[in-house]
Amino acid sequence: AIFDESAKKDDEVFRTAVGDLNQNEEILQTEKITFSVTFVDGNNPFQAVQE
C-alpha cells in the first residue's frame, strides 16, 4: 500500500511535468513527449519482472 501511494504521487508529478513540457512551443516544434504507465501487481514477482 505504501508503494501504491508513492507510485500514484510520482505518476501525478510526472504527468504534470510532461504536460508542462508539451505546452512549450519551442519543444513542440521539434518533438512531442509521450509516455505510458502500467501499474503491476507487486505481489506477483513474474508480472513485475515482465513489465
C-alpha positions in Angstrom: 0.0 0.0 0.0 2.9 2.4 0.7 4.3 1.7 -2.7 0.9 2.3 -4.4 0.5 5.7 -2.8 4.1 6.7 -3.7 3.7 5.4 -7.3 0.4 7.4 -7.7 2.1 10.5 -6.4 5.1 10.0 -8.7 2.8 9.4 -11.7 0.9 12.6 -11.0 4.0 14.7 -10.8 5.4 13.1 -14.0 2.2 13.7 -15.9 2.2 17.4 -14.8 5.8 17.8 -15.9 5.2 16.2 -19.3 2.1 18.3 -19.7 4.1 21.5 -19.0 6.8 20.4 -21.5 4.2 19.7 -24.2 2.9 23.3 -23.8 6.3 24.7 -24.6 6.1 25.8 -28.2 9.9 25.5 -28.8 9.9 21.9 -27.7 6.7 21.1 -29.7 8.3 22.4 -32.9 10.9 19.5 -32.8 9.2 16.7 -30.8 6.2 15.8 -28.6 6.8 13.9 -25.4 4.7 10.8 -24.9 4.7 8.1 -22.2 2.8 5.3 -20.8 2.5 3.9 -17.2 1.3 0.5 -16.2 0.7 -0.5 -12.6 1.6 -4.1 -11.9 0.7 -6.3 -9.0 3.6 -6.1 -6.6 2.7 -9.4 -5.1 3.3 -11.2 -8.4 7.0 -11.3 -9.0 6.6 -12.7 -12.5 4.5 -9.8 -13.6 6.9 -7.3 -12.0 9.8 -8.8 -13.9 7.9 -8.9 -17.2 7.0 -5.3 -17.0 
